[in-house]
Amino acid sequence: MKKTVFIMLVLAAVMTSCDKEENKNDDVKTGIASTDYMGILTVDASSGTFDTENIKVSYNSTEKTDSASITLYQVKFSPRMPLTLDVTVPGISVKKTDKGAELTCQRVIPLAMGGEYPNYTVTGLVGEIVDNQLSLSLNFGSTHTSYQGEAIGQ
């Protein structure tokens, strides 16, 4: 009985160490850890283009680091919009480049206020992370939006 328990503990330790090693290899895959950025959001709305400074964006890498989500905090998509929203864009593909990482997503439904917003489906997302800088270009429905930010605390 003691021998069986001992063998099971050894197997569990070996499996855990394999998982940690696998995660280390995955981090090398893109080299981009979850990071917060501060920057300027530019929205091309029907009423014109407007910039909002000091917008925080969180880049959240998935476990395998080949995909990510991005959350934009306290954003408005029109100067007349009465409130700000936190919007999450899931399902972003991440590919390592010589300079950092390339971000792409052809089509995904964003999340805000606890639910999906299919009327503002994200399309044509392209971006990159290079030297602690995040740049994005995407459409929320028919509204073109871009972001330029620098890693916080880097």
KAFENNOR-V946691 format. One record per backbone hydrogen bond with DSSP energy under -1.0 kcal/mol. NH is the residue of the N-H (numbers start at 1). CO is the residue of the C=O. Records with the same first field share a line. If there is no record, write none. Layout:
BEGIN
NH->CO  CO
END
This chain:
BEGIN
5->1
6->2
7->3
8->4
9->5
10->6
11->7
12->8
13->9
14->10
15->11
16->12
17->13
18->14
19->15
20->16
21->17
22->18
23->19
24->20
25->21
26->22
27->23
28->24
29->25
31->27
35->59
37->57
38->150
39->55
40->148
41->52
42->146
43->50
44->144
45->43  48
48->45
50->43
52->41
55->39
57->37
58->71
59->35
60->69
62->67
65->62
68->92
69->60
70->89
71->58
72->87
73->56
75->85
81->78
85->75
87->72
88->111
89->70
92->68
93->104
94->66
95->102
97->100
101->129
102->95
103->127
104->93
105->125
108->122
111->88
112->115
115->112
117->110
120->117
121->118
122->108
123->139
124->106
125->105
126->137
127->103
128->135
129->101
130->133
133->130
134->149
135->128
136->147
137->126
138->145
139->123
140->143
141->121
143->140
145->138
146->42
147->136
148->40
149->134
150->38
151->132
152->36
END
